[in-house]
Every structure is written in structure tokens, then in C-alpha cells.
Amino acid sequence: MNTEPNVQPKQPAEPQSPQTPSEAMKFCKHCGAQIAADAVICTYCGRQVEAVSGGGATPNIVINNTNTNQNTNVNALNAYVAKKARNKWVAFFLCLFLGFFGAHKFYEGKVGMGILYLFTGGLFAIGWLVDLIALLLKPNPYFV
């Protein structure tokens, strides 16, 4: 005698649909379940049924780009505008004869260095000699 009850294998449950008569229904393309007519994603299989609408018409996008930047290098322009042209030979002869007193530095407008040359004898004659050679190598006119 068989003591076990007659057990039948379980069948996958049919998707249950709400029985609301006022709501229109449609079928999922993927699993065939009955879903609401305005559903975008199937509530049974989770797949997208329709394209998601963006809420109506495509929005108008207005880009107001009023960038008028000309990207000019102000520093390069000021390098020649702010500096004064000095004559190479005037500075050279001032350095040659009065370099120990810093006369060429005062001529260039470098008052601090002129005072230093004045009190140290042209930086102990080493600065005088270096400036003499440096002035010979500069173009005429040079900018300070």
C-alpha cells in the first residue's frame, strides 16, 4: 500500500493580474504576462516593454556662450612697453670711467644697485669688470 499522497510536480504560477475593470491591460512582449496599458516595465519579468518617454516634447536647449576672451599675453606686451631704451655706448663709457661709483647703474634706473656700487667700489671692482663685459655684449639700444 502506498502511504504517500499523490504529489504532482509544481507548475510555474501564472502571472496574476489585477482584476480592475476600469484599467486597460496589455501583454508583455517578453513573458506574455498581462500588465497595465500604461506600464513601461513589466512587473513580472522586469524587462522594458516600451521606450521611456521624456515627458512630452523634446525640450529646447539654448546655449548662450558669450566668451569673448582673446587670450593675449599681457606680460609679453608689457615687457617692451614698460621698459625704457638705453644707449649701449653711454652706459659703457659711464661704466668705464665712473663704474666704481655706479654711474652706469644710476643711468639704467637701478638706484639700489647704484648705491651698492657707490659704497663698495663697484662691488670691489669685480662687479665693475663684469658689467663692463656685459655692456659690450648687449645690443644697441637695450631695454631696462
Backbone as CSV, one residue per row, in Angstrom:
resi,resn,N_x,N_y,N_z,CA_x,CA_y,CA_z,C_x,C_y,C_z
1,MET,0.802,-1.141,0.000,0.000,0.000,0.000,0.874,1.244,0.000
2,ASN,0.468,2.268,-0.681,1.216,3.496,-0.817,0.703,4.495,0.202
3,THR,1.609,4.917,1.122,1.196,5.844,2.169,1.387,7.308,1.763
4,GLU,2.141,7.551,0.727,2.372,8.931,0.312,1.200,9.417,-0.521
5,PRO,0.787,10.646,-0.270,-0.287,11.182,-1.086,0.207,11.416,-2.509
6,ASN,-0.666,11.522,-3.403,-0.332,11.729,-4.800,0.156,13.175,-4.970
7,VAL,1.496,13.305,-5.209,2.107,14.634,-5.329,2.396,14.890,-6.789
8,GLN,1.889,15.967,-7.260,2.169,16.338,-8.651,3.237,17.442,-8.645
9,PRO,4.133,17.454,-9.653,5.155,18.499,-9.701,4.511,19.877,-9.840
10,LYS,5.149,20.840,-9.188,4.602,22.203,-9.203,4.847,22.841,-10.565
11,GLN,3.841,23.453,-11.052,3.929,24.194,-12.303,4.237,25.656,-11.948
12,PRO,4.997,26.361,-12.791,5.209,27.779,-12.525,3.857,28.487,-12.494
13,ALA,3.732,29.322,-11.521,2.458,30.015,-11.340,2.242,30.994,-12.475
14,GLU,1.011,31.055,-12.900,0.654,32.011,-13.934,0.734,33.402,-13.322
15,PRO,1.243,34.367,-14.061,1.283,35.712,-13.524,-0.125,36.185,-13.203
16,GLN,-0.278,36.687,-12.019,-1.573,37.188,-11.595,-1.714,38.621,-12.070
17,SER,-2.817,38.973,-12.531,-3.062,40.334,-12.980,-4.153,40.923,-12.123
18,PRO,-4.071,42.151,-11.845,-5.126,42.771,-11.062,-6.417,42.785,-11.883
19,GLN,-7.469,42.542,-11.258,-8.748,42.445,-11.935,-9.531,43.748,-11.817
20,THR,-8.886,44.832,-12.150,-9.561,46.118,-12.091,-10.236,46.352,-13.431
21,PRO,-11.541,46.450,-13.458,-12.223,46.604,-14.741,-11.999,47.975,-15.370
22,SER,-11.680,48.996,-14.567,-11.519,50.333,-15.129,-10.150,50.537,-15.760
23,GLU,-9.204,49.616,-15.545,-7.842,49.782,-16.041,-7.661,48.959,-17.313
24,ALA,-7.131,49.577,-18.359,-6.872,48.872,-19.613,-5.626,48.021,-19.434
25,MET,-5.599,46.889,-20.090,-4.500,45.948,-19.935,-3.846,45.671,-21.281
26,LYS,-2.591,45.198,-21.226,-1.855,44.747,-22.409,-0.978,43.587,-21.987
27,PHE,-0.318,42.963,-22.945,0.525,41.814,-22.666,1.992,42.179,-22.853
28,CYS,2.859,41.641,-21.991,4.306,41.857,-22.072,4.845,41.157,-23.308
29,LYS,5.750,41.807,-24.037,6.359,41.233,-25.232,7.278,40.061,-24.900
30,HIS,7.816,40.045,-23.690,8.856,39.092,-23.347,8.327,37.856,-22.619
31,CYS,7.437,38.078,-21.639,6.968,36.924,-20.864,5.491,36.622,-21.099
32,GLY,4.779,37.522,-21.734,3.372,37.288,-22.039,2.432,37.590,-20.896
33,ALA,2.918,38.150,-19.818,2.059,38.459,-18.672,1.186,39.656,-18.998
34,GLN,0.027,39.685,-18.361,-0.888,40.789,-18.567,-0.512,41.913,-17.601
35,ILE,-0.234,43.104,-18.181,0.204,44.254,-17.384,-0.661,45.451,-17.732
36,ALA,-0.537,46.502,-16.973,-1.304,47.720,-17.231,-0.908,48.316,-18.569
37,ALA,-1.832,48.983,-19.214,-1.606,49.512,-20.555,-0.572,50.638,-20.557
38,ASP,-0.467,51.378,-19.465,0.488,52.473,-19.442,1.828,52.081,-18.814
39,ALA,2.038,50.785,-18.549,3.297,50.319,-17.948,4.416,50.367,-18.970
40,VAL,5.586,50.767,-18.501,6.764,50.813,-19.360,7.644,49.603,-19.093
41,ILE,7.637,49.114,-17.835,8.419,47.948,-17.436,7.457,46.882,-16.938
42,CYS,7.685,45.650,-17.365,6.839,44.541,-16.935,7.073,44.268,-15.456
43,THR,5.971,44.138,-14.685,6.102,43.904,-13.245,6.424,42.453,-12.930
44,TYR,6.369,41.593,-13.920,6.627,40.172,-13.685,8.048,39.774,-14.081
45,CYS,8.479,40.171,-15.285,9.830,39.780,-15.720,10.849,40.905,-15.546
46,GLY,10.401,42.142,-15.361,11.298,43.258,-15.107,11.931,43.852,-16.339
47,ARG,11.516,43.430,-17.504,12.114,43.944,-18.728,11.325,45.130,-19.249
48,GLN,11.987,45.951,-20.038,11.355,47.156,-20.563,10.448,46.773,-21.721
49,VAL,9.221,47.265,-21.647,8.224,46.929,-22.658,8.153,48.023,-23.719
50,GLU,8.224,49.267,-23.298,8.123,50.393,-24.226,9.272,51.361,-23.978
51,ALA,9.494,52.220,-24.941,10.505,53.256,-24.783,10.020,54.254,-23.743
52,VAL,10.941,54.702,-22.916,10.598,55.658,-21.879,10.464,57.029,-22.526
53,SER,9.324,57.665,-22.326,9.124,58.990,-22.904,9.666,60.028,-21.937
54,GLY,10.172,61.101,-22.470,10.766,62.156,-21.658,9.750,63.139,-21.140
55,GLY,8.502,62.789,-21.088,7.501,63.699,-20.549,6.921,64.612,-21.608
56,GLY,6.966,64.209,-22.838,6.346,65.035,-23.868,7.345,65.400,-24.940
57,ALA,7.253,66.645,-25.378,8.095,67.107,-26.479,9.540,67.267,-26.020
58,THR,10.434,67.224,-26.973,11.856,67.411,-26.696,12.078,68.844,-26.221
59,PRO,12.774,69.037,-25.101,12.961,70.395,-24.595,13.915,71.181,-25.488
60,ASN,13.671,72.467,-25.591,14.564,73.345,-26.345,15.739,73.709,-25.453
61,ILE,16.943,73.465,-25.944,18.150,73.774,-25.197,18.794,74.983,-25.846
62,VAL,18.967,76.031,-25.068,19.567,77.259,-25.570,20.908,77.436,-24.870
63,ILE,21.963,77.555,-25.663,23.301,77.763,-25.120,23.720,79.176,-25.481
64,ASN,23.904,79.989,-24.461,24.368,81.359,-24.667,25.830,81.433,-24.270
65,ASN,26.701,81.268,-25.226,28.127,81.343,-24.964,28.613,82.716,-25.397
66,THR,28.868,83.548,-24.429,29.322,84.899,-24.737,30.788,85.071,-24.358
67,ASN,31.582,84.046,-24.555,33.002,84.108,-24.241,33.709,84.911,-25.321
68,THR,34.241,86.044,-24.948,34.962,86.887,-25.901,36.432,87.010,-25.524
69,ASN,36.977,85.988,-24.899,38.363,86.011,-24.467,39.278,85.954,-25.682
70,GLN,40.205,86.875,-25.764,41.127,86.933,-26.894,42.464,86.258,-26.603
71,ASN,42.698,85.867,-25.332,43.924,85.184,-24.922,45.186,85.918,-25.369
72,THR,45.301,87.160,-24.993,46.501,87.917,-25.310,47.455,87.856,-24.122
73,ASN,48.715,87.708,-24.405,49.727,87.629,-23.360,50.106,89.048,-22.961
74,VAL,49.574,89.491,-21.858,49.794,90.857,-21.394,51.230,91.039,-20.931
75,ASN,51.821,90.014,-20.340,53.182,90.128,-19.830,54.190,90.353,-20.952
76,ALA,53.998,89.687,-22.084,54.933,89.853,-23.195,54.813,91.252,-23.789
77,LEU,53.583,91.794,-23.807,53.413,93.141,-24.345,54.022,94.180,-23.410
78,ASN,53.877,93.984,-22.109,54.408,94.940,-21.152,55.927,94.883,-21.051
79,ALA,56.542,93.827,-21.553,57.990,93.701,-21.463,58.679,94.816,-22.246
80,TYR,58.070,95.236,-23.363,58.684,96.276,-24.174,58.076,97.649,-23.914
81,VAL,56.862,97.686,-23.423,56.204,98.960,-23.196,56.716,99.610,-21.925
82,ALA,56.850,98.847,-20.856,57.209,99.409,-19.563,58.698,99.752,-19.464
83,LYS,59.524,99.129,-20.269,60.966,99.353,-20.158,61.399,100.487,-21.072
84,LYS,62.447,101.170,-20.635,62.972,102.287,-21.413,64.213,101.851,-22.172
85,ALA,64.351,102.380,-23.360,65.522,102.072,-24.182,66.716,102.882,-23.685
86,ARG,67.837,102.215,-23.541,69.083,102.866,-23.122,70.147,102.643,-24.189
87,ASN,71.006,103.646,-24.361,72.082,103.546,-25.335,73.231,102.735,-24.737
88,LYS,73.669,101.761,-25.497,74.733,100.858,-25.036,76.044,101.626,-24.785
89,TRP,76.380,102.552,-25.644,77.679,103.212,-25.542,77.729,104.233,-24.410
90,VAL,76.602,104.863,-24.136,76.569,105.790,-22.991,76.791,105.000,-21.707
91,ALA,76.098,103.873,-21.579,76.252,103.044,-20.386,77.664,102.468,-20.295
92,PHE,78.254,102.098,-21.440,79.597,101.526,-21.424,80.631,102.539,-20.937
93,PHE,80.583,103.786,-21.462,81.578,104.780,-21.055,81.350,105.254,-19.623
94,LEU,80.086,105.285,-19.172,79.840,105.592,-17.762,80.436,104.506,-16.872
95,CYS,80.321,103.252,-17.304,80.864,102.128,-16.533,82.395,102.164,-16.558
96,LEU,82.953,102.498,-17.700,84.409,102.503,-17.838,85.047,103.568,-16.942
97,PHE,84.503,104.781,-16.941,85.133,105.872,-16.195,84.574,106.046,-14.778
98,LEU,83.289,105.820,-14.585,82.671,106.054,-13.278,81.998,104.788,-12.725
99,GLY,82.442,103.642,-13.176,81.824,102.381,-12.761,82.010,102.063,-11.289
100,PHE,83.125,102.556,-10.697,83.353,102.307,-9.265,82.327,103.044,-8.401
101,PHE,81.738,104.092,-8.966,80.727,104.862,-8.240,79.305,104.453,-8.632
102,GLY,79.178,103.531,-9.602,77.867,103.023,-10.009,77.092,103.950,-10.914
103,ALA,77.772,104.812,-11.646,77.088,105.781,-12.514,76.259,105.085,-13.597
104,HIS,76.750,103.976,-14.131,76.001,103.268,-15.174,74.741,102.633,-14.603
105,LYS,74.749,102.260,-13.336,73.553,101.686,-12.700,72.499,102.775,-12.476
106,PHE,72.951,103.972,-12.102,72.006,105.077,-11.959,71.418,105.451,-13.320
107,TYR,72.225,105.380,-14.387,71.753,105.668,-15.746,70.676,104.669,-16.176
108,GLU,70.848,103.422,-15.779,69.861,102.392,-16.132,68.597,102.481,-15.293
109,GLY,68.622,103.269,-14.223,67.460,103.389,-13.358,67.474,102.416,-12.200
110,LYS,68.585,101.731,-11.988,68.729,100.783,-10.883,69.411,101.493,-9.719
111,VAL,68.614,102.252,-8.984,69.151,103.108,-7.932,69.747,102.282,-6.795
112,GLY,69.086,101.190,-6.421,69.586,100.344,-5.336,70.955,99.769,-5.647
113,MET,71.123,99.274,-6.864,72.434,98.740,-7.250,73.464,99.861,-7.366
114,GLY,73.014,101.053,-7.798,73.931,102.193,-7.879,74.475,102.570,-6.515
115,ILE,73.611,102.566,-5.498,74.057,102.880,-4.135,75.012,101.796,-3.629
116,LEU,74.717,100.539,-3.942,75.594,99.439,-3.534,76.974,99.571,-4.186
117,TYR,76.998,99.893,-5.488,78.279,100.106,-6.172,79.012,101.302,-5.574
118,LEU,78.275,102.342,-5.206,78.877,103.547,-4.653,79.600,103.257,-3.343
119,PHE,79.001,102.434,-2.483,79.614,102.153,-1.175,80.632,101.016,-1.200
120,THR,80.602,100.160,-2.242,81.534,99.023,-2.263,82.594,99.160,-3.346
121,GLY,82.652,100.290,-4.015,83.676,100.468,-5.046,83.441,99.558,-6.231
122,GLY,82.205,99.551,-6.721,81.887,98.701,-7.882,81.902,97.239,-7.535
123,LEU,81.390,96.897,-6.335,81.418,95.528,-5.790,82.857,95.006,-5.789
124,PHE,83.748,95.847,-5.253,85.177,95.531,-5.101,85.843,95.262,-6.450
125,ALA,85.420,96.042,-7.454,85.955,96.027,-8.823,85.563,94.775,-9.607
126,ILE,85.007,93.781,-8.952,84.590,92.579,-9.691,83.295,92.875,-10.446
127,GLY,82.333,93.520,-9.795,81.083,93.886,-10.444,81.305,94.869,-11.575
128,TRP,82.264,95.796,-11.384,82.590,96.767,-12.428,83.090,96.055,-13.680
129,LEU,83.981,95.066,-13.504,84.543,94.337,-14.643,83.479,93.482,-15.342
130,VAL,82.640,92.828,-14.558,81.567,92.001,-15.149,80.603,92.878,-15.928
131,ASP,80.226,94.032,-15.373,79.311,94.941,-16.062,79.928,95.510,-17.331
132,LEU,81.226,95.769,-17.319,81.910,96.290,-18.500,81.814,95.294,-19.661
133,ILE,82.051,94.021,-19.378,81.968,92.982,-20.412,80.504,92.756,-20.832
134,ALA,79.583,92.768,-19.859,78.176,92.540,-20.166,77.613,93.663,-21.037
135,LEU,78.046,94.889,-20.814,77.559,96.003,-21.632,78.064,95.918,-23.068
136,LEU,79.246,95.371,-23.258,79.761,95.192,-24.635,78.950,94.152,-25.397
137,LEU,78.391,93.193,-24.704,77.651,92.104,-25.363,76.164,92.442,-25.586
138,LYS,75.693,93.541,-25.041,74.282,93.917,-25.204,74.056,94.561,-26.560
139,PRO,72.822,94.454,-27.089,72.516,95.152,-28.343,72.312,96.632,-28.087
140,ASN,72.360,97.417,-29.166,72.154,98.854,-29.036,70.891,99.224,-29.789
141,PRO,69.925,99.819,-29.208,69.711,100.119,-27.809,69.231,98.869,-27.060
142,TYR,69.436,98.848,-25.781,68.928,97.754,-24.956,67.874,98.321,-24.008
143,PHE,66.994,97.445,-23.547,65.862,97.885,-22.735,66.082,97.514,-21.266
144,VAL,65.823,98.476,-20.405,65.970,98.270,-18.969,64.627,98.471,-18.314
